[in-house]
Amino acid sequence: MLRHEVIFSTLKGSLVIVMIGIILGVFLNLGLIKASINGELPKKIKEKQLADLKNKAIQIPFIELKEAKRLFDEKAAIFLDSRSLGDFRDSHIKEALVLPLISLVQDRTLAGKVIPDKNRLYIVYCSGEGCDLSVELAKELIALDYTNVKVLGEGYPGWAEAKYPVEPSR
Amino acid sequence: MQENKRYIFWALRLLIGGIFFYAGLEKILDPFDFSVAIYNYRLFPDPLLGVMAATIPWIEAMAGVFLLSGFNTKGAAALTSFLLLIFTGLILISAIRGLDIDCGCFGSLERKVGWLAILEDTSLFVISMSVLLFEKNALNLQELINKMLPRRIEE
């Protein structure tokens, strides 16, 4: 066989497999595809991720998005961003303080410098339902004797999606 | 020596076929879980998540079946090489972006996005390419049938 014939027959062989895969996949998962097209799938994914996150940290209290906003309005809580400095600089919940989990793990005295009052209410967040930095940071803070730490499971994306105040403002 | 090489590439074909079949099957059993893995990459539009989660596992599994059976091995090896190239690229992008997510490579088996996953996928790509370029269709069903057919005619 000539070189281009070999390439053509190989590509044809690949295409046959792709077609079989597509036909079987689409035929057997019509519900999933439909849910994705009408926008239900991302919602279901977020719900599952939040449930998984809560299961992963049964001893850590979570706070609802609306309750967090109420406390924000009343200035009754301090918001703590557990993401990287880069993410924080890009955008964060308005007036939040940054305490990246990685920095705290490297230097545990950092908590005392950023948030000296151990009895205030702290609401920790990260990049949303699929991220566990907030849960891990909350665990660290509780271990350091902070008495009132809660996790905002929806994180920064949920806050921004609800059009709550962020800075730099968008 | 030539015979030994045949056996090596035969073993590599079965290895890559087995891995793809297993990886596909894991995701076929729980396509929603795979859609979560795709969603976590934050690279694809939401309406595409379902189609991707529905079809990619079947394409992987079918490529695995073809490699294991020995039918259309070149086509299957070209496809697995192409898929591995895409997967490695996606993991690389996510590692650079600092995403702390499961790569979704093997369904329920947790494997984080990172340099180890990149190394694994690159190794699999090299194996897959070697099957594509050097495997001579040794010891497969197609060869077996080809050998049997003339005999049947003679009988």
Interface residues (C-beta under 8 A of the other chain):
Chain A: V6 S9 T10 L11 K12 G13 S14 L15 V16 I17 V18 I20 G21 I22 L24 G25 V26 L28 N29 L32 I33 K34 A35 S36 I37 G39 L41 P42 K44 I45 K48 Q49 S84 G86 G130 C131 D132 L133
Chain B: P31 F32 S35 V36 Y39 N40 D46 P47 L48 L49 G50 V51 A53 A54 T55 I56 P57 W58 I59 E60 A61 M62 A63 F66 N72 K74 G75 A76 A78 L79 F82 G98 D100 I101 L132
